[in-house]
Amino acid sequence: MSAAEWWGILGIFLGGATPWLEAPIVIPAGLIAGLPTVPVLLAAIIGNLLTVGIAAYFGEAMRSWFSRRREARRQELDVEAEAHRRAKTVKRRARIEKVMDRGGLPLLALVGPVGLGTQVSAVVAVALGVRATTSFLWVSAGTVLWCVVAAYATLTGVEILGFGG
């Protein structure tokens, strides 16, 4: 590969790692620019999953911190406030379960790369109580699937339209 191609691959990596500029978006750009398919796919996926992992594990750390802080505050509450808090917790848990029952993490993983963004999807999953590793694995699977679809669609479209060599 030439130096220009390496710079292009680096750009694809950075684009894939940038939130809301997802790997399924930068892959077509790299392929249309004439960069080699496998390095484009790998750079975009690795760049994207790096930030998804950071988001998931940071989100889990934040959730843990908030839980510890909330628990410390609860110990200071009186009995009436504690009963009110428990009622709110039951309602919130019911909403979370309703969302997860409608499709849950697999649906979030499939829709995330094209809807919310992969990093946001990972953080949302963690906020809903999913472990960071589980969130990362599901969102990663969805990301890889969409990346392969984006590459295939781009290559097929380029071939049908007669672009490139």
ABEGO torsion letter per residue (X at the ends): XBAAAAAAAAAAAAAAABBGBBAAAAAAAAAAAGBBAAAAAAAAAAAAAAAAAAAAAAAAAAAAAAAAAAAAAAAABBAAAAAAAAAAAAAAAAAAAAAAAAGEAAAAAAAAAAAAEAAAAAAAAAAAGBBAAAAAAAAAAAAAAAAAAAAAAAAAAAAAAGBEX
